[in-house]
Amino acid sequence: MIKECPVNIECKVTKILSLGAHDMFIGEVVKVHRDRSVLDKEGNVDYSKAAPIVYNQGEYWSLGERIGRYGFSAE
């Protein structure tokens, strides 16, 4: 696990697909490890405390406000 990462997702590789220039790994989530410091009162991850970032096409982004729930439906 990564000590500096408050949420770690442990996965098992179930399939490797060769896509020519690279491989795509398909996995099964085995366990989710969460640091207590980022949990809310109900034990769920509070993303304002976790402050996740994403890497997208050569850039790093922080996450903004939640815009929907349950897939792509708007609130």
N, C-alpha and C positions, 0 to 999 in steps of 0.2 A: 504494500500500500504506500501511497504517497503521503507523507506526514503533513505537508503543507496544504493538502487538498481535504476539505472538510467532508466531502462525500466521495466515496470510492465504490465503483461498481465492479464486482468480481464476475468474470464471464468465462465460459468454456467454449472454445472454438468447436463448432459442429460441422462446418463445411468451408472449404476454400474454393472459390471460383476464379479460374484464370481468365483475365480479361485482356490478354495481350500484353500491354505495357505494364500492367500491375495486377495484383491479386486482390479480390474482395473477400474479407473474412466474415462469415456469418456465425453468430454466437448466441449462446443461451445465458441469460443472467442467472447466476447461481446465488449471489447474495449482495445486498447493498449495505455498506458500512457508512454510518453517519456519526459525525462528532456531535456530542450533546450541545455544544455551544451554538449550533446553527438550527436547533429544533425549537418549534413553538410549544405552547402549553399542551397541545394534543399529541406531540411527538412527531409531527410532520416537519419536513425541511422548510424553513422560512428563508426564501431566496433573497430577501433583502439582507439577511445576515450572512448567507453563504457567498453572495456577490459573485456568481458564476460569470465566466467569460467564454466566448466562442471564437474559433478560428475559421475564417471564411475567405477563401481565395486570396491568401497572402496578407490578410488583415485580422487584427484582434478586435473584438467588440465586447462591450459589456451589455448585459441584458436590460432592457427598459421595462416599462410597466406591462402587466398581463393584459392581453387584449381579447381573450376568449377562454372557453373551457370545453372539455369533452370533444376533442378533435378541432375542427375549424369553425365551430359555431361562435358567433359573437354574443356577448352578454347583453 
